Amino acid sequence: MSPGTTSQAGCWYAACLYAAGPGWAVVRDVAQPGTIPGGPGLYQQEAAPGAYATHELAQAAAEQLNRPALLRLRPADRYGELPPPADDYHPHPWDLQEPLPVYSHA
């Protein structure tokens, strides 16, 4: 691989399903044992679930898979079973005390 080029290994991208009939899939290249990811070696394509009618739909699905992971919510968070953080906050007794006066050494 020449300097300045980026590898698509590990990233999801759209691939044409010309051998299986018309359509598009979303795949990524996975390095096989002994291969440094992004370097020369052996790679195996891994397919994401689903097939797409157009390149645009497959590309949109690939971009969705390549996005950084969002904060995962617990099931209780999704269904409103947990109180909001303001209702759940109970200050420690030390936080309720008056601050200590500042003394200076003379």
KOLGU-4560 file (N, C-alpha, C; in nm, 3 decimals, padded with zeros to 5 digits):
<recs>
<n_xx: 00.086 n_yy: -00.118 n_zz: 00.000 ca_xx: 00.000 ca_yy: 00.000 ca_zz: 00.000 c_xx: 00.090 c_yy: 00.122 c_zz: 00.000 mol: A seq: 1 type: MET>
<n_xx: 00.067 n_yy: 00.215 n_zz: -00.089 ca_xx: 00.151 ca_yy: 00.334 ca_zz: -00.099 c_xx: 00.118 c_yy: 00.434 c_zz: 00.011 mol: A seq: 2 type: SER>
<n_xx: 00.217 n_yy: 00.517 n_zz: 00.050 ca_xx: 00.189 ca_yy: 00.617 ca_zz: 00.154 c_xx: 00.081 c_yy: 00.714 c_zz: 00.107 mol: A seq: 3 type: PRO>
<n_xx: -00.002 n_yy: 00.756 n_zz: 00.199 ca_xx: -00.107 ca_yy: 00.851 ca_zz: 00.167 c_xx: -00.240 c_yy: 00.787 c_zz: 00.133 mol: A seq: 4 type: GLY>
<n_xx: -00.241 n_yy: 00.654 n_zz: 00.114 ca_xx: -00.368 ca_yy: 00.587 ca_zz: 00.088 c_xx: -00.421 c_yy: 00.529 c_zz: 00.219 mol: A seq: 5 type: THR>
<n_xx: -00.550 n_yy: 00.522 n_zz: 00.231 ca_xx: -00.610 ca_yy: 00.466 ca_zz: 00.351 c_xx: -00.672 c_yy: 00.332 c_zz: 00.319 mol: A seq: 6 type: THR>
<n_xx: -00.667 n_yy: 00.243 n_zz: 00.414 ca_xx: -00.724 ca_yy: 00.110 ca_zz: 00.396 c_xx: -00.871 c_yy: 00.112 c_zz: 00.432 mol: A seq: 7 type: SER>
<n_xx: -00.949 n_yy: 00.029 n_zz: 00.364 ca_xx: -01.089 ca_yy: 00.017 ca_zz: 00.399 c_xx: -01.111 c_yy: -00.103 c_zz: 00.490 mol: A seq: 8 type: GLN>
<n_xx: -01.004 n_yy: -00.172 n_zz: 00.531 ca_xx: -01.016 ca_yy: -00.288 ca_zz: 00.619 c_xx: -01.082 c_yy: -00.247 c_zz: 00.750 mol: A seq: 9 type: ALA>
<n_xx: -01.184 n_yy: -00.321 n_zz: 00.788 ca_xx: -01.256 ca_yy: -00.292 ca_zz: 00.912 c_xx: -01.372 c_yy: -00.197 c_zz: 00.894 mol: A seq: 10 type: GLY>
<n_xx: -01.374 n_yy: -00.121 n_zz: 00.785 ca_xx: -01.484 ca_yy: -00.026 ca_zz: 00.760 c_xx: -01.589 c_yy: -00.095 c_zz: 00.672 mol: A seq: 11 type: CYS>
<n_xx: -01.714 n_yy: -00.061 n_zz: 00.696 ca_xx: -01.824 ca_yy: -00.115 ca_zz: 00.617 c_xx: -01.836 c_yy: -00.036 c_zz: 00.487 mol: A seq: 12 type: TRP>
<n_xx: -01.864 n_yy: -00.105 n_zz: 00.376 ca_xx: -01.884 ca_yy: -00.039 ca_zz: 00.248 c_xx: -01.981 c_yy: -00.120 c_zz: 00.163 mol: A seq: 13 type: TYR>
<n_xx: -02.035 n_yy: -00.057 n_zz: 00.060 ca_xx: -02.133 ca_yy: -00.122 ca_zz: -00.028 c_xx: -02.061 c_yy: -00.209 c_zz: -00.130 mol: A seq: 14 type: ALA>
<n_xx: -02.117 n_yy: -00.327 n_zz: -00.157 ca_xx: -02.061 ca_yy: -00.418 ca_zz: -00.256 c_xx: -02.174 c_yy: -00.472 c_zz: -00.343 mol: A seq: 15 type: ALA>
<n_xx: -02.146 n_yy: -00.482 n_zz: -00.472 ca_xx: -02.247 ca_yy: -00.529 ca_zz: -00.568 c_xx: -02.260 c_yy: -00.682 c_zz: -00.559 mol: A seq: 16 type: CYS>
<n_xx: -02.383 n_yy: -00.730 n_zz: -00.564 ca_xx: -02.410 ca_yy: -00.874 ca_zz: -00.559 c_xx: -02.431 c_yy: -00.928 c_zz: -00.701 mol: A seq: 17 type: LEU>
<n_xx: -02.336 n_yy: -00.906 n_zz: -00.790 ca_xx: -02.355 ca_yy: -00.944 ca_zz: -00.929 c_xx: -02.364 c_yy: -01.096 c_zz: -00.947 mol: A seq: 18 type: TYR>
<n_xx: -02.299 n_yy: -01.176 n_zz: -00.862 ca_xx: -02.302 ca_yy: -01.322 ca_zz: -00.878 c_xx: -02.433 c_yy: -01.382 c_zz: -00.827 mol: A seq: 19 type: ALA>
<n_xx: -02.494 n_yy: -01.319 n_zz: -00.729 ca_xx: -02.616 ca_yy: -01.373 ca_zz: -00.669 c_xx: -02.743 c_yy: -01.311 c_zz: -00.727 mol: A seq: 20 type: ALA>
<n_xx: -02.729 n_yy: -01.225 n_zz: -00.823 ca_xx: -02.845 ca_yy: -01.157 ca_zz: -00.879 c_xx: -02.835 c_yy: -01.009 c_zz: -00.852 mol: A seq: 21 type: GLY>
<n_xx: -02.931 n_yy: -00.932 n_zz: -00.901 ca_xx: -02.922 ca_yy: -00.787 ca_zz: -00.882 c_xx: -02.938 c_yy: -00.750 c_zz: -00.735 mol: A seq: 22 type: PRO>
<n_xx: -02.861 n_yy: -00.653 n_zz: -00.693 ca_xx: -02.873 ca_yy: -00.605 ca_zz: -00.557 c_xx: -02.738 c_yy: -00.563 c_zz: -00.500 mol: A seq: 23 type: GLY>
<n_xx: -02.744 n_yy: -00.512 n_zz: -00.379 ca_xx: -02.625 ca_yy: -00.462 ca_zz: -00.310 c_xx: -02.623 c_yy: -00.515 c_zz: -00.168 mol: A seq: 24 type: TRP>
<n_xx: -02.503 n_yy: -00.532 n_zz: -00.116 ca_xx: -02.484 ca_yy: -00.575 ca_zz: 00.022 c_xx: -02.389 c_yy: -00.478 c_zz: 00.090 mol: A seq: 25 type: ALA>
<n_xx: -02.381 n_yy: -00.486 n_zz: 00.221 ca_xx: -02.286 ca_yy: -00.408 ca_zz: 00.299 c_xx: -02.187 c_yy: -00.508 c_zz: 00.359 mol: A seq: 26 type: VAL>
<n_xx: -02.058 n_yy: -00.487 n_zz: 00.331 ca_xx: -01.954 ca_yy: -00.580 ca_zz: 00.376 c_xx: -01.838 c_yy: -00.502 c_zz: 00.437 mol: A seq: 27 type: VAL>
<n_xx: -01.750 n_yy: -00.576 n_zz: 00.506 ca_xx: -01.623 ca_yy: -00.520 ca_zz: 00.552 c_xx: -01.517 c_yy: -00.627 c_zz: 00.540 mol: A seq: 28 type: ARG>
<n_xx: -01.392 n_yy: -00.586 n_zz: 00.527 ca_xx: -01.280 ca_yy: -00.678 ca_zz: 00.517 c_xx: -01.225 c_yy: -00.703 c_zz: 00.657 mol: A seq: 29 type: ASP>
<n_xx: -01.218 n_yy: -00.829 n_zz: 00.697 ca_xx: -01.168 ca_yy: -00.868 ca_zz: 00.828 c_xx: -01.034 c_yy: -00.937 c_zz: 00.808 mol: A seq: 30 type: VAL>
<n_xx: -00.931 n_yy: -00.889 n_zz: 00.879 ca_xx: -00.797 ca_yy: -00.947 ca_zz: 00.867 c_xx: -00.796 c_yy: -01.088 c_zz: 00.924 mol: A seq: 31 type: ALA>
<n_xx: -00.736 n_yy: -01.180 n_zz: 00.851 ca_xx: -00.721 ca_yy: -01.318 ca_zz: 00.897 c_xx: -00.603 c_yy: -01.328 c_zz: 00.993 mol: A seq: 32 type: GLN>
<n_xx: -00.596 n_yy: -01.433 n_zz: 01.076 ca_xx: -00.486 ca_yy: -01.446 ca_zz: 01.171 c_xx: -00.350 c_yy: -01.435 c_zz: 01.102 mol: A seq: 33 type: PRO>
<n_xx: -00.262 n_yy: -01.358 n_zz: 01.162 ca_xx: -00.129 ca_yy: -01.336 ca_zz: 01.107 c_xx: -00.120 c_yy: -01.213 c_zz: 01.018 mol: A seq: 34 type: GLY>
<n_xx: -00.232 n_yy: -01.150 n_zz: 00.987 ca_xx: -00.234 ca_yy: -01.030 ca_zz: 00.903 c_xx: -00.250 c_yy: -00.908 c_zz: 00.992 mol: A seq: 35 type: THR>
<n_xx: -00.167 n_yy: -00.808 n_zz: 00.969 ca_xx: -00.180 ca_yy: -00.683 ca_zz: 01.042 c_xx: -00.292 c_yy: -00.604 c_zz: 00.976 mol: A seq: 36 type: ILE>
<n_xx: -00.399 n_yy: -00.568 n_zz: 01.052 ca_xx: -00.510 ca_yy: -00.494 ca_zz: 00.991 c_xx: -00.462 c_yy: -00.367 c_zz: 00.921 mol: A seq: 37 type: PRO>
<n_xx: -00.504 n_yy: -00.351 n_zz: 00.798 ca_xx: -00.464 ca_yy: -00.236 ca_zz: 00.717 c_xx: -00.340 c_yy: -00.261 c_zz: 00.635 mol: A seq: 38 type: GLY>
<n_xx: -00.269 n_yy: -00.369 n_zz: 00.663 ca_xx: -00.147 ca_yy: -00.401 ca_zz: 00.589 c_xx: -00.172 c_yy: -00.511 c_zz: 00.489 mol: A seq: 39 type: GLY>
<n_xx: -00.066 n_yy: -00.551 n_zz: 00.416 ca_xx: -00.083 ca_yy: -00.660 ca_zz: 00.320 c_xx: -00.108 c_yy: -00.792 c_zz: 00.393 mol: A seq: 40 type: PRO>
<n_xx: -00.180 n_yy: -00.881 n_zz: 00.331 ca_xx: -00.208 ca_yy: -01.010 ca_zz: 00.392 c_xx: -00.339 c_yy: -01.066 c_zz: 00.343 mol: A seq: 41 type: GLY>
<n_xx: -00.397 n_yy: -01.154 n_zz: 00.423 ca_xx: -00.521 ca_yy: -01.221 ca_zz: 00.386 c_xx: -00.639 c_yy: -01.157 c_zz: 00.458 mol: A seq: 42 type: LEU>
<n_xx: -00.745 n_yy: -01.131 n_zz: 00.382 ca_xx: -00.866 ca_yy: -01.072 ca_zz: 00.437 c_xx: -00.986 c_yy: -01.156 c_zz: 00.395 mol: A seq: 43 type: TYR>
<n_xx: -01.087 n_yy: -01.158 n_zz: 00.478 ca_xx: -01.212 ca_yy: -01.227 ca_zz: 00.449 c_xx: -01.324 c_yy: -01.125 c_zz: 00.458 mol: A seq: 44 type: GLN>
<n_xx: -01.413 n_yy: -01.124 n_zz: 00.358 ca_xx: -01.526 ca_yy: -01.031 ca_zz: 00.364 c_xx: -01.631 c_yy: -01.083 c_zz: 00.460 mol: A seq: 45 type: GLN>
<n_xx: -01.680 n_yy: -00.994 n_zz: 00.545 ca_xx: -01.789 ca_yy: -01.024 ca_zz: 00.637 c_xx: -01.908 c_yy: -00.939 c_zz: 00.596 mol: A seq: 46 type: GLU>
<n_xx: -02.023 n_yy: -01.003 n_zz: 00.579 ca_xx: -02.143 ca_yy: -00.931 ca_zz: 00.534 c_xx: -02.229 c_yy: -00.890 c_zz: 00.653 mol: A seq: 47 type: ALA>
<n_xx: -02.285 n_yy: -00.771 n_zz: 00.643 ca_xx: -02.385 ca_yy: -00.726 ca_zz: 00.740 c_xx: -02.518 c_yy: -00.787 c_zz: 00.698 mol: A seq: 48 type: ALA>
<n_xx: -02.612 n_yy: -00.803 n_zz: 00.791 ca_xx: -02.742 ca_yy: -00.858 ca_zz: 00.752 c_xx: -02.816 c_yy: -00.765 c_zz: 00.656 mol: A seq: 49 type: PRO>
<n_xx: -02.887 n_yy: -00.824 n_zz: 00.563 ca_xx: -02.971 ca_yy: -00.746 ca_zz: 00.472 c_xx: -02.914 c_yy: -00.736 c_zz: 00.332 mol: A seq: 50 type: GLY>
<n_xx: -03.002 n_yy: -00.705 n_zz: 00.238 ca_xx: -02.966 ca_yy: -00.678 ca_zz: 00.099 c_xx: -03.042 c_yy: -00.553 c_zz: 00.058 mol: A seq: 51 type: ALA>
<n_xx: -02.985 n_yy: -00.479 n_zz: -00.036 ca_xx: -03.040 ca_yy: -00.348 ca_zz: -00.073 c_xx: -03.060 c_yy: -00.342 c_zz: -00.224 mol: A seq: 52 type: TYR>
<n_xx: -03.164 n_yy: -00.272 n_zz: -00.266 ca_xx: -03.198 ca_yy: -00.263 ca_zz: -00.408 c_xx: -03.108 c_yy: -00.167 c_zz: -00.483 mol: A seq: 53 type: ALA>
<n_xx: -03.058 n_yy: -00.063 n_zz: -00.416 ca_xx: -02.975 ca_yy: 00.037 ca_zz: -00.484 c_xx: -02.845 c_yy: 00.060 c_zz: -00.408 mol: A seq: 54 type: THR>
<n_xx: -02.749 n_yy: 00.113 n_zz: -00.480 ca_xx: -02.621 ca_yy: 00.148 ca_zz: -00.419 c_xx: -02.639 c_yy: 00.253 c_zz: -00.311 mol: A seq: 55 type: HIS>
<n_xx: -02.728 n_yy: 00.348 n_zz: -00.332 ca_xx: -02.749 ca_yy: 00.456 ca_zz: -00.236 c_xx: -02.799 c_yy: 00.401 c_zz: -00.102 mol: A seq: 56 type: GLU>
<n_xx: -02.892 n_yy: 00.305 n_zz: -00.106 ca_xx: -02.943 ca_yy: 00.245 ca_zz: 00.018 c_xx: -02.833 c_yy: 00.168 c_zz: 00.090 mol: A seq: 57 type: LEU>
<n_xx: -02.752 n_yy: 00.093 n_zz: 00.014 ca_xx: -02.642 ca_yy: 00.017 ca_zz: 00.075 c_xx: -02.538 c_yy: 00.111 c_zz: 00.134 mol: A seq: 58 type: ALA>
<n_xx: -02.507 n_yy: 00.220 n_zz: 00.064 ca_xx: -02.409 ca_yy: 00.316 ca_zz: 00.114 c_xx: -02.459 c_yy: 00.383 c_zz: 00.241 mol: A seq: 59 type: GLN>
<n_xx: -02.587 n_yy: 00.416 n_zz: 00.247 ca_xx: -02.644 ca_yy: 00.477 ca_zz: 00.368 c_xx: -02.636 c_yy: 00.380 c_zz: 00.486 mol: A seq: 60 type: ALA>
<n_xx: -02.662 n_yy: 00.251 n_zz: 00.461 ca_xx: -02.651 ca_yy: 00.151 ca_zz: 00.568 c_xx: -02.507 c_yy: 00.136 c_zz: 00.614 mol: A seq: 61 type: ALA>
<n_xx: -02.412 n_yy: 00.141 n_zz: 00.521 ca_xx: -02.270 ca_yy: 00.131 ca_zz: 00.557 c_xx: -02.227 c_yy: 00.251 c_zz: 00.640 mol: A seq: 62 type: ALA>
<n_xx: -02.272 n_yy: 00.370 n_zz: 00.602 ca_xx: -02.237 ca_yy: 00.489 ca_zz: 00.680 c_xx: -02.295 c_yy: 00.481 c_zz: 00.821 mol: A seq: 63 type: GLU>
<n_xx: -02.415 n_yy: 00.425 n_zz: 00.834 ca_xx: -02.476 ca_yy: 00.407 ca_zz: 00.966 c_xx: -02.391 c_yy: 00.312 c_zz: 01.051 mol: A seq: 64 type: GLN>
<n_xx: -02.343 n_yy: 00.204 n_zz: 00.992 ca_xx: -02.260 ca_yy: 00.108 ca_zz: 01.066 c_xx: -02.123 c_yy: 00.166 c_zz: 01.102 mol: A seq: 65 type: LEU>
<n_xx: -02.072 n_yy: 00.259 n_zz: 01.020 ca_xx: -01.940 ca_yy: 00.317 ca_zz: 01.046 c_xx: -01.943 c_yy: 00.431 c_zz: 01.148 mol: A seq: 66 type: ASN>
<n_xx: -02.062 n_yy: 00.477 n_zz: 01.183 ca_xx: -02.071 ca_yy: 00.585 ca_zz: 01.283 c_xx: -02.023 c_yy: 00.536 c_zz: 01.418 mol: A seq: 67 type: ARG>
<n_xx: -01.968 n_yy: 00.627 n_zz: 01.500 ca_xx: -01.928 ca_yy: 00.585 ca_zz: 01.635 c_xx: -02.051 c_yy: 00.541 c_zz: 01.714 mol: A seq: 68 type: PRO>
<n_xx: -02.030 n_yy: 00.450 n_zz: 01.805 ca_xx: -02.140 ca_yy: 00.398 ca_zz: 01.887 c_xx: -02.198 c_yy: 00.508 c_zz: 01.973 mol: A seq: 69 type: ALA>
<n_xx: -02.329 n_yy: 00.511 n_zz: 01.982 ca_xx: -02.398 ca_yy: 00.607 ca_zz: 02.067 c_xx: -02.408 c_yy: 00.550 c_zz: 02.208 mol: A seq: 70 type: LEU>
<n_xx: -02.439 n_yy: 00.635 n_zz: 02.300 ca_xx: -02.460 ca_yy: 00.592 ca_zz: 02.437 c_xx: -02.573 c_yy: 00.491 c_zz: 02.440 mol: A seq: 71 type: LEU>
<n_xx: -02.545 n_yy: 00.376 n_zz: 02.494 ca_xx: -02.646 ca_yy: 00.271 ca_zz: 02.501 c_xx: -02.731 c_yy: 00.290 c_zz: 02.627 mol: A seq: 72 type: ARG>
<n_xx: -02.862 n_yy: 00.292 n_zz: 02.610 ca_xx: -02.953 ca_yy: 00.307 ca_zz: 02.723 c_xx: -02.993 c_yy: 00.171 c_zz: 02.777 mol: A seq: 73 type: LEU>
<n_xx: -03.013 n_yy: 00.165 n_zz: 02.906 ca_xx: -03.065 ca_yy: 00.043 ca_zz: 02.966 c_xx: -03.214 c_yy: 00.035 c_zz: 02.935 mol: A seq: 74 type: ARG>
<n_xx: -03.272 n_yy: -00.086 n_zz: 02.933 ca_xx: -03.416 ca_yy: -00.098 ca_zz: 02.904 c_xx: -03.502 c_yy: -00.012 c_zz: 02.996 mol: A seq: 75 type: PRO>
<n_xx: -03.463 n_yy: 00.000 n_zz: 03.123 ca_xx: -03.542 ca_yy: 00.082 ca_zz: 03.216 c_xx: -03.539 c_yy: 00.229 c_zz: 03.176 mol: A seq: 76 type: ALA>
<n_xx: -03.426 n_yy: 00.277 n_zz: 03.119 ca_xx: -03.417 ca_yy: 00.415 ca_zz: 03.073 c_xx: -03.513 c_yy: 00.439 c_zz: 02.957 mol: A seq: 77 type: ASP>
<n_xx: -03.523 n_yy: 00.343 n_zz: 02.866 ca_xx: -03.608 ca_yy: 00.359 ca_zz: 02.749 c_xx: -03.755 c_yy: 00.367 c_zz: 02.784 mol: A seq: 78 type: ARG>
<n_xx: -03.796 n_yy: 00.295 n_zz: 02.884 ca_xx: -03.938 ca_yy: 00.288 ca_zz: 02.916 c_xx: -03.978 c_yy: 00.378 c_zz: 03.032 mol: A seq: 79 type: TYR>
<n_xx: -03.890 n_yy: 00.468 n_zz: 03.075 ca_xx: -03.924 ca_yy: 00.564 ca_zz: 03.177 c_xx: -03.941 c_yy: 00.506 c_zz: 03.316 mol: A seq: 80 type: GLY>
<n_xx: -03.877 n_yy: 00.392 n_zz: 03.343 ca_xx: -03.892 ca_yy: 00.329 ca_zz: 03.473 c_xx: -03.797 c_yy: 00.387 c_zz: 03.578 mol: A seq: 81 type: GLU>
<n_xx: -03.695 n_yy: 00.459 n_zz: 03.532 ca_xx: -03.601 ca_yy: 00.520 ca_zz: 03.626 c_xx: -03.633 c_yy: 00.668 c_zz: 03.641 mol: A seq: 82 type: LEU>
<n_xx: -03.615 n_yy: 00.724 n_zz: 03.760 ca_xx: -03.640 ca_yy: 00.868 ca_zz: 03.776 c_xx: -03.532 c_yy: 00.947 c_zz: 03.704 mol: A seq: 83 type: PRO>
<n_xx: -03.563 n_yy: 01.070 n_zz: 03.665 ca_xx: -03.460 ca_yy: 01.154 ca_zz: 03.603 c_xx: -03.349 c_yy: 01.181 c_zz: 03.704 mol: A seq: 84 type: PRO>
<n_xx: -03.230 n_yy: 01.218 n_zz: 03.658 ca_xx: -03.118 ca_yy: 01.238 ca_zz: 03.749 c_xx: -03.147 c_yy: 01.338 c_zz: 03.862 mol: A seq: 85 type: PRO>
<n_xx: -03.224 n_yy: 01.444 n_zz: 03.838 ca_xx: -03.250 ca_yy: 01.543 ca_zz: 03.942 c_xx: -03.327 c_yy: 01.481 c_zz: 04.058 mol: A seq: 86 type: ALA>
<n_xx: -03.421 n_yy: 01.391 n_zz: 04.031 ca_xx: -03.497 ca_yy: 01.325 ca_zz: 04.137 c_xx: -03.415 c_yy: 01.218 c_zz: 04.209 mol: A seq: 87 type: ASP>
<n_xx: -03.313 n_yy: 01.168 n_zz: 04.140 ca_xx: -03.233 ca_yy: 01.059 ca_zz: 04.193 c_xx: -03.114 c_yy: 01.110 c_zz: 04.275 mol: A seq: 88 type: ASP>
<n_xx: -03.087 n_yy: 01.239 n_zz: 04.274 ca_xx: -02.968 ca_yy: 01.294 ca_zz: 04.339 c_xx: -02.994 c_yy: 01.317 c_zz: 04.487 mol: A seq: 89 type: TYR>
<n_xx: -02.909 n_yy: 01.257 n_zz: 04.570 ca_xx: -02.915 ca_yy: 01.277 ca_zz: 04.714 c_xx: -02.777 c_yy: 01.322 c_zz: 04.759 mol: A seq: 90 type: HIS>
<n_xx: -02.760 n_yy: 01.449 n_zz: 04.798 ca_xx: -02.627 ca_yy: 01.497 ca_zz: 04.834 c_xx: -02.576 c_yy: 01.430 c_zz: 04.960 mol: A seq: 91 type: PRO>
<n_xx: -02.446 n_yy: 01.416 n_zz: 04.964 ca_xx: -02.381 ca_yy: 01.362 ca_zz: 05.083 c_xx: -02.391 c_yy: 01.466 c_zz: 05.194 mol: A seq: 92 type: HIS>
<n_xx: -02.402 n_yy: 01.425 n_zz: 05.321 ca_xx: -02.410 ca_yy: 01.524 ca_zz: 05.430 c_xx: -02.295 c_yy: 01.624 c_zz: 05.430 mol: A seq: 93 type: PRO>
<n_xx: -02.178 n_yy: 01.581 n_zz: 05.386 ca_xx: -02.065 ca_yy: 01.675 ca_zz: 05.381 c_xx: -02.093 c_yy: 01.788 c_zz: 05.283 mol: A seq: 94 type: TRP>
<n_xx: -02.167 n_yy: 01.759 n_zz: 05.175 ca_xx: -02.199 ca_yy: 01.863 ca_zz: 05.077 c_xx: -02.297 c_yy: 01.965 c_zz: 05.133 mol: A seq: 95 type: ASP>
<n_xx: -02.369 n_yy: 01.931 n_zz: 05.239 ca_xx: -02.468 ca_yy: 02.021 ca_zz: 05.297 c_xx: -02.410 c_yy: 02.111 c_zz: 05.406 mol: A seq: 96 type: LEU>
<n_xx: -02.288 n_yy: 02.083 n_zz: 05.451 ca_xx: -02.227 ca_yy: 02.163 ca_zz: 05.557 c_xx: -02.176 c_yy: 02.295 c_zz: 05.501 mol: A seq: 97 type: GLN>
<n_xx: -02.165 n_yy: 02.392 n_zz: 05.590 ca_xx: -02.107 ca_yy: 02.520 ca_zz: 05.552 c_xx: -01.959 c_yy: 02.499 c_zz: 05.522 mol: A seq: 98 type: GLU>
<n_xx: -01.904 n_yy: 02.571 n_zz: 05.426 ca_xx: -01.761 ca_yy: 02.554 ca_zz: 05.398 c_xx: -01.678 c_yy: 02.602 c_zz: 05.517 mol: A seq: 99 type: PRO>
<n_xx: -01.563 n_yy: 02.539 n_zz: 05.535 ca_xx: -01.472 ca_yy: 02.578 ca_zz: 05.642 c_xx: -01.410 c_yy: 02.713 c_zz: 05.610 mol: A seq: 100 type: LEU>
<n_xx: -01.385 n_yy: 02.796 n_zz: 05.712 ca_xx: -01.320 ca_yy: 02.924 ca_zz: 05.686 c_xx: -01.175 c_yy: 02.903 c_zz: 05.643 mol: A seq: 101 type: PRO>
<n_xx: -01.126 n_yy: 02.996 n_zz: 05.564 ca_xx: -00.988 ca_yy: 02.989 ca_zz: 05.516 c_xx: -00.900 c_yy: 03.059 c_zz: 05.617 mol: A seq: 102 type: VAL>
<n_xx: -00.800 n_yy: 02.989 n_zz: 05.667 ca_xx: -00.705 ca_yy: 03.047 ca_zz: 05.763 c_xx: -00.575 c_yy: 03.076 c_zz: 05.691 mol: A seq: 103 type: TYR>
<n_xx: -00.517 n_yy: 03.186 n_zz: 05.723 ca_xx: -00.385 ca_yy: 03.219 ca_zz: 05.666 c_xx: -00.282 c_yy: 03.212 c_zz: 05.778 mol: A seq: 104 type: SER>
<n_xx: -00.165 n_yy: 03.169 n_zz: 05.744 ca_xx: -00.056 ca_yy: 03.161 ca_zz: 05.842 c_xx: 00.010 c_yy: 03.296 c_zz: 05.851 mol: A seq: 105 type: HIS>
<n_xx: 00.025 n_yy: 03.346 n_zz: 05.973 ca_xx: 00.085 ca_yy: 03.478 ca_zz: 05.992 c_xx: 00.229 c_yy: 03.466 c_zz: 06.032 mol: A seq: 106 type: ALA>
</recs>
